[in-house]
Amino acid sequence: MDSIPKETHQSWMDDPKNWRWGGLIYHNVEDPRYFLPKPIAWMGWMVNFAHPKAVLALVLLLIVLLLPVWFLG
């Protein structure tokens, strides 16, 4: 992953075919990163939905965060 030049990462981010739903979802099979910084880095991280493991990690994180709300709410 570190062997991929920064310019390549930037070209993937700039390519509109790697974005779904009007730019809300990043989906790039070529990009090996599961989680990557948003285009405006201070806004946090996003998921590369092209990788099933990344989607699974997101779902598990949501479950862990919502369990207390379910049981305590």
N, C-alpha and C positions, 0 to 999 in steps of 0.2 A: 504494500500500500504506500509506503514512504518512497518507493522508487518511481512513482508517477509524478511527473513534474507539476508544479503549481499552475502552470499555464493550461495544462490539460484539464485539471480540476475546474479552472475558471471557464474554459470553453464548454465543459459539460453543464455548468450552472447557467451559462448564457444561451444555451441551445433550447429553443422553445419546445422541441419535441420531447424533452426530458421532463416536462411539466404537464400535469393533468389538472383538470377542473379549474381552468383559468389561472394557473400558477400556484394553486394551493397544495398540490401533492407532487413531490419529486419522485420520479420513477426512471432510473437509469441502470440497466443491467450491467453495463460496462464499468460502472463506478463500484469499486470493492467496499466502500465504506457503508456501514449500516446506518450510522448516525453521523451527521455532518453539520457544520455551522450554517445558519441561515445566511442568505445573501447579505443582510445587514447583521454582522457578527454579534453586536451587543444584544440582539433580540433573542439569542439562545441557539438551540439546536433543532434539527428536524430529522425525520426518518426517511431513508431511501426505501420506498415501498416496493422496489423491485426484488428485494431480498426477503424471503419468507421468515428467516430468523429475526430480522429487524421488526417485522410486523408482529411476530409472536412476542418479542420482548416488549413492545409497546402495549400489547393487550395484557400481558402479565403485570406490567407496571400500573396500568389503569385498574386492574382488579385489586392489586395491593392497596392502591390509594382509595378505592371505593368501598372496600370491606369495612373499615371503621364507620363510614357513613351508614352503611346498611345495617350493621349490628347496633350502633349507638344512636342512630337517628330515629 
